[in-house]
Amino acid sequence: MFWFLLPLKCSPNKANRENCRAKAAMGSYLGSILSNGRQSTEENEEDETSRNAISSLQAREEEIQRKKMEVKERVELRLGRAEEESRRLAQIREELEVLGDPLRKEVAMVRKKIDMADRELKPLGQSCQKKEKEYNEALEAFNEKNKEKALLVTALMESLQMLAESDRLRLKKLDELGKNIESIH
């Protein structure tokens, strides 16, 4: 039995089906030639050429299949590695979450304390501003009264000087009048 008369296995994809049809047609052609038994030398050469072409096609097909298998194995290997890495990453993520949870709780507690302090500071800040405003108003009033007092003290001093001067002048006049009266007598 000749190899080209054996049934061909065709895969479902379109390119392989077309190759299978071509091989089947070539096989049936060669089978009919052999069955007739009337081949000439030219036909023998054509048969040999056809067989060589079919052999090279089959060799290419086998090479393609071998490369497909190699690629498939490499892809499966990489997928396996990716799955393993994915599992490792998930495990690391879980460990980080376990480590992060206490810190998150602590951070949340500190944030709550900060918020409480902020709420307590707000009315204190408002009270402080109000008292600072009152202080500034009282200080301003104090300074105004102090200036007024200083002006009054200055005026009093001037009045006292004028009064002293006036008293001295009156005493002087009284002395002069007393001398005038004594000289008249």
C-alpha positions as CSV (number, residue, x, y, z in Angstrom):
1,M,0.0,0.0,0.0
2,F,1.2,3.5,-0.8
3,W,1.4,6.2,1.8
4,F,-0.6,8.7,-0.4
5,L,-3.5,6.3,-0.5
6,L,-3.9,6.3,3.3
7,P,-6.7,8.4,4.7
8,L,-5.6,11.9,5.7
9,K,-6.3,13.4,9.1
10,C,-7.5,17.0,8.7
11,S,-7.7,19.6,11.5
12,P,-10.7,21.8,11.7
13,N,-9.1,25.1,10.8
14,K,-9.5,26.5,7.3
15,A,-5.8,26.5,6.2
16,N,-5.3,22.8,7.2
17,R,-8.5,21.8,5.5
18,E,-7.3,23.3,2.2
19,N,-3.9,21.5,2.6
20,C,-5.8,18.3,3.3
21,R,-8.0,18.7,0.2
22,A,-4.9,19.3,-1.9
23,K,-3.2,16.3,-0.5
24,A,-6.3,14.1,-1.0
25,A,-6.6,15.3,-4.6
26,M,-2.9,14.6,-5.2
27,G,-3.2,11.2,-3.6
28,S,-6.3,10.2,-5.6
29,Y,-4.5,11.5,-8.8
30,L,-1.5,9.4,-8.1
31,G,-3.6,6.4,-7.1
32,S,-5.5,6.5,-10.4
33,I,-2.2,6.8,-12.3
34,L,-0.8,3.7,-10.6
35,S,-3.9,1.7,-11.0
36,N,-4.0,2.3,-14.7
37,G,-0.5,1.0,-15.1
38,R,0.2,3.0,-18.3
39,Q,2.6,5.5,-17.1
40,S,5.2,6.9,-19.3
41,T,8.6,8.2,-18.2
42,E,7.3,11.7,-18.2
43,E,4.5,10.6,-16.0
44,N,7.0,8.9,-13.7
45,E,9.0,12.1,-13.4
46,E,5.8,14.0,-12.7
47,D,4.9,11.4,-10.1
48,E,8.4,11.7,-8.6
49,T,8.1,15.5,-8.6
50,S,4.6,15.3,-7.1
51,R,5.8,12.9,-4.4
52,N,8.7,15.2,-3.7
53,A,6.3,18.2,-3.5
54,I,4.0,16.2,-1.3
55,S,6.9,15.0,0.9
56,S,8.1,18.6,1.3
57,L,4.6,19.7,2.0
58,Q,4.3,17.0,4.7
59,A,7.7,17.9,6.1
60,R,6.6,21.5,6.3
61,E,3.3,20.5,7.8
62,E,5.1,18.4,10.4
63,E,7.6,21.3,11.1
64,I,4.6,23.6,11.6
65,Q,2.9,21.1,13.9
66,R,6.2,20.7,15.9
67,K,6.6,24.5,16.2
68,K,2.9,24.8,17.2
69,M,3.5,22.3,19.9
70,E,6.7,24.1,21.1
71,V,4.8,27.4,21.2
72,K,1.9,25.8,23.0
73,E,4.3,24.3,25.6
74,R,6.0,27.7,26.0
75,V,2.7,29.4,26.4
76,E,1.5,26.9,28.9
77,L,4.7,27.2,30.8
78,R,4.4,31.0,30.9
79,L,0.7,30.7,31.9
80,G,1.8,28.4,34.7
81,R,4.4,30.9,35.8
82,A,1.9,33.7,35.6
83,E,-0.6,31.8,37.7
84,E,2.1,31.1,40.3
85,E,3.1,34.7,40.4
86,S,-0.5,35.7,40.7
87,R,-0.8,33.4,43.7
88,R,2.3,34.8,45.2
89,L,1.1,38.4,44.7
90,A,-2.3,37.5,46.3
91,Q,-0.4,36.0,49.3
92,I,1.8,39.1,49.6
93,R,-1.3,41.3,49.3
94,E,-2.9,39.4,52.2
95,E,0.2,39.7,54.3
96,L,0.4,43.4,53.6
97,E,-3.3,43.8,54.6
98,V,-2.6,42.0,57.8
99,L,0.3,44.3,58.5
100,G,-1.6,47.3,57.4
101,D,-4.7,46.7,59.5
102,P,-3.1,47.5,62.9
103,L,-1.5,50.6,61.4
104,R,-4.8,51.7,59.8
105,K,-6.6,51.3,63.1
106,E,-3.9,53.3,64.9
107,V,-4.0,56.0,62.2
108,A,-7.8,56.1,62.5
109,M,-7.6,56.5,66.2
110,V,-5.1,59.3,65.9
111,R,-7.3,61.0,63.3
112,K,-10.3,60.8,65.6
113,K,-8.2,62.3,68.4
114,I,-7.1,65.1,66.1
115,D,-10.7,65.7,65.1
116,M,-11.8,65.9,68.7
117,A,-9.0,68.3,69.6
118,D,-9.9,70.4,66.5
119,R,-13.6,70.5,67.7
120,E,-12.4,71.5,71.2
121,L,-10.0,74.1,69.8
122,K,-12.6,75.8,67.6
123,P,-14.7,77.3,70.4
124,L,-11.5,78.0,72.4
125,G,-10.1,79.8,69.4
126,Q,-13.3,81.8,69.1
127,S,-13.3,82.6,72.8
128,C,-9.7,83.6,72.6
129,Q,-10.4,85.9,69.6
130,K,-13.4,87.4,71.5
131,K,-11.3,88.0,74.6
132,E,-8.4,89.4,72.6
133,K,-10.8,91.8,70.9
134,E,-12.2,92.8,74.4
135,Y,-8.6,93.2,75.6
136,N,-7.6,95.4,72.7
137,E,-10.7,97.5,73.2
138,A,-10.0,97.8,77.0
139,L,-6.3,98.6,76.2
140,E,-7.4,101.2,73.8
141,A,-9.8,102.8,76.3
142,F,-7.1,102.6,79.0
143,N,-4.6,104.3,76.7
144,E,-7.1,107.0,75.8
145,K,-7.8,107.6,79.5
146,N,-4.1,107.6,80.2
147,K,-3.6,110.3,77.5
148,E,-6.5,112.3,78.9
149,K,-5.0,112.0,82.4
150,A,-1.6,113.1,81.1
151,L,-3.2,116.1,79.4
152,L,-5.1,117.0,82.6
153,V,-1.9,116.6,84.7
154,T,0.0,118.8,82.3
155,A,-2.9,121.3,82.5
156,L,-2.9,121.1,86.3
157,M,0.9,121.6,86.4
158,E,0.6,124.7,84.1
159,S,-2.3,126.0,86.3
160,L,-0.2,125.4,89.5
161,Q,2.7,127.2,87.9
162,M,0.5,130.0,86.9
163,L,-1.1,130.1,90.4
164,A,2.3,130.0,92.0
165,E,3.4,132.9,89.8
166,S,0.2,134.7,90.5
167,D,0.7,134.2,94.3
168,R,4.3,135.4,94.1
169,L,3.2,138.5,92.2
170,R,0.4,139.2,94.8
171,L,2.9,138.7,97.6
172,K,5.2,141.1,95.9
173,K,2.5,143.6,95.5
174,L,1.4,143.1,99.1
175,D,5.0,143.7,100.2
176,E,5.2,146.8,98.1
177,L,1.8,148.0,99.4
178,G,3.0,147.2,102.9
179,K,6.2,149.3,102.4
180,N,4.2,152.1,100.8
181,I,1.9,152.1,103.8
182,E,4.9,152.2,106.2
183,S,6.5,154.9,104.3
184,I,3.3,156.9,104.6
185,H,3.2,156.6,108.2
